[in-house]
């Protein structure tokens, strides 16, 4: 699994939860909040992405992530472990 494929999974989750967002609006440097996701939307996106990737990450670690790039990096590391 590559970081690009992790990014694709996250993008699919974002579009599923926030249908008003298209995939071409999603940039890796943005945060979920930048895309208009409220706290419930953000958790739904994260949980859906983790389930799709088959990873489990404690909430404490997720709290340190500030943007989509951080999610990609964290999910990628866990998927490889």
URMO-V838587 format. One record per residue. RES is the residue in one letter. PHI is phi in degrees with one decimal (999 if undefined). OMEGA is omega in whole degrees, -180 to 180 (999 if undefined). D_LAST is the distance of its C-alpha to the last C-alpha in whole Angstrom. Layout:
# URMO-V838587
RES/PHI/OMEGA/D_LAST + RES/PHI/OMEGA/D_LAST
This chain:
# URMO-V838587
X/999/-180/11 + X/-101.4/176/13 + X/-63.8/179/14 + X/-64.6/179/17 + X/-69.6/175/16 + X/-63.9/178/14 + X/-60.0/179/18 + X/-63.5/178/20 + X/-62.2/179/18 + X/-63.6/179/19 + X/-61.0/178/22 + X/-62.4/178/23 + X/-64.7/179/22 + X/-61.4/-178/24 + X/-66.2/178/27 + X/-66.0/-176/27 + X/-83.9/-180/28 + X/-119.0/-174/30 + X/-62.5/179/32 + X/-76.8/179/34 + X/-98.2/175/31 + X/-98.5/-176/31 + X/-60.9/-179/28 + X/-75.0/175/30 + X/-85.5/-174/30 + X/-88.8/178/27 + X/-111.5/-173/26 + X/-63.9/-179/23 + X/-82.2/-179/24 + X/-78.3/171/26 + X/-96.4/176/25 + X/-63.1/178/25 + X/-64.7/177/28 + X/-58.5/-179/30 + X/-84.9/177/30 + X/95.7/-180/32 + X/-79.8/174/29 + X/-81.3/-175/30 + X/-62.8/179/28 + X/-69.8/177/28 + X/-58.1/-178/27 + X/-61.7/179/24 + X/-65.8/178/23 + X/-60.9/180/23 + X/-63.0/-178/22 + X/-65.2/-179/18 + X/-64.3/179/18 + X/-62.3/179/19 + X/-65.7/180/17 + X/-61.9/179/14 + X/-63.7/180/16 + X/-63.4/-178/16 + X/-89.9/-180/12 + X/70.7/179/11 + X/-119.8/175/9 + X/-127.4/-177/11 + X/-132.2/178/12 + X/-62.4/-179/15 + X/-57.7/-180/18 + X/-59.2/180/18 + X/-70.1/-180/15 + X/-67.5/-179/17 + X/-63.7/-179/20 + X/-82.7/-177/19 + X/-84.3/-177/19 + X/-109.0/-179/22 + X/-152.1/-178/22 + X/-64.0/177/20 + X/-57.1/178/19 + X/-62.9/176/17 + X/-64.4/179/15 + X/-57.6/-179/14 + X/-61.1/-178/12 + X/-66.0/179/11 + X/-63.9/179/10 + X/-62.3/179/9 + X/-60.2/-178/6 + X/-69.4/-180/5 + X/-67.2/179/6 + X/-78.5/-175/4 + X/-73.4/999/0
